[in-house]
Amino acid sequence: MPQDARLWKVILEIADAAEPPTKRRKGVRHDINCKCSMKCGEKVDIDARQSIFNKFYSMQNKNQQDIYLQCLIETRNIKQKHKRNPDGESRSRSYSYFLSFPDRRVKVCQGMFTRIHAVSLDRLKVLNTKP
């Protein structure tokens, strides 16, 4: 084995040992401090976030999760359309996100909603385009 190949092998072994694994596990981050104007972080405490997350991921399959998420998203038509894009496209809908508790429903921002449920924005877009 050439000298350079051995050197690279040692360098890679050292780098692998020094870096933590990059694979992330799904879970609620307890350091979520939402800085939006809705004060979502103050509305929902850490225990409630964890219970919502556990309930969501204890569902049997993705279809049940999608139905659950769709029930927590309200869709409204835009009242007044503004054509801001040069292509002439404008938004046609607006979305509100809620968390459901036994005694109340709490409106939260999109960021808090996605972080608590550990879902991506792409998954929400797909859900919002379904009829």
N, C-alpha and C positions, 0 to 999 in steps of 0.2 A: 504494500500500500504506500503510495507516495506521501511525502511529508505533509503537503498541503491538505490532502484528504484526511489524514489523522488529526491535523490541527482543527479543521472544520468540524469533525466529529466531536472533539472535545468541547469546542465552542458551543455547538448545538446542545450537548448534554448539560453544560453549565446554564445555558439560557433556559432550557426546559425546567431545570430544577429551581431557578430563581423566579420564574413567572408562575403565578397562580393559574389554575385551570380557567379557561375562558368560557366554558359552558355554564350558562346561567340556569338556575332552577326557577320555576315559576313560584311566586309568592308575593305577598303584600310587603311592600317596603314600608317600614315603620317610620322612616324619615321623610315621608311625604309632607311637605309644607307648601300647600297651594298658596300662591301669591296673587290670585285673581281677585277681582272686585266682589265676588260672591262670598268670599271667606269660607270656602269649602272645608278647609282644614279644621275650622272651629265648629262646623256643623256636625261632623262625623268623627267620633273618637276612634282610637286605635283598635279597641276591642270590637267595635261595630264593623270596622273595615275588615278585620280578620274573619269575623263570622260571615260576612257577605262573600268574601273570597272562598272560604271553606264550603259554603252552600253552593256556590257557582261551580266549583271543581268537583263536587261530589255528585253532580248530575251524571246520568248514565252515558250520554253521548253528546256529540257536538250539536245535533239538531235541537235537543232540549235546551242547550246553552243558548243557541241562537234565538229560540222562541222567548226565552227568559229575557235576553237582552232587548229584543224588539218590543217587549212589553214595557220596558223602562225608558224607551226613546219615544218622544212625541214629535210628530212631524207637522209643520205648519207651512202653508203657502206664504210667499213673500207678499206683503201688502202693496209695496210700491217698488217696481223694478227700475234699476239704474244700469244702463249699458256702460260699463267701465272698461271692458276689454275691447281691444281693437277688433277682435273677431266678431264682436256683437253678441257674445254669450254673456248671460247673466244668471245669477243663482235663481232657482225657482222655488226652493224650499229652505226652511230653517229648522234646526233640530234642537230640542231640549232634552237634557239627560237627567234622570232621577235615580235615586237609591230608595229601595223599598224596605220599610221596617214594619213590624206588626201594627204599630199605632200611627204611623205617618209615612209620607213620601217626601223626600228631601231633594230639591233641585240642586245639582252640582254642575261644575264645568266639565267640558269634554276631557280635559287632562286628568282630573280626579277620577272620572268614570273609567277611563282606560287603565289607569294605574291600579285602581282597586280590583278590577276584574282581570288584570294582566292580559289585556287583549290589545291588538295593534289598531292603528287608525285605518289600515286597509281592511281589516275585518269589519269595522264599523261602517265603512263606505259600502262594502258589499251588502251588509244588512240593511242599510238605508236605501239601497237601490231595489231591494226585493219588494214586490207588491204586498 
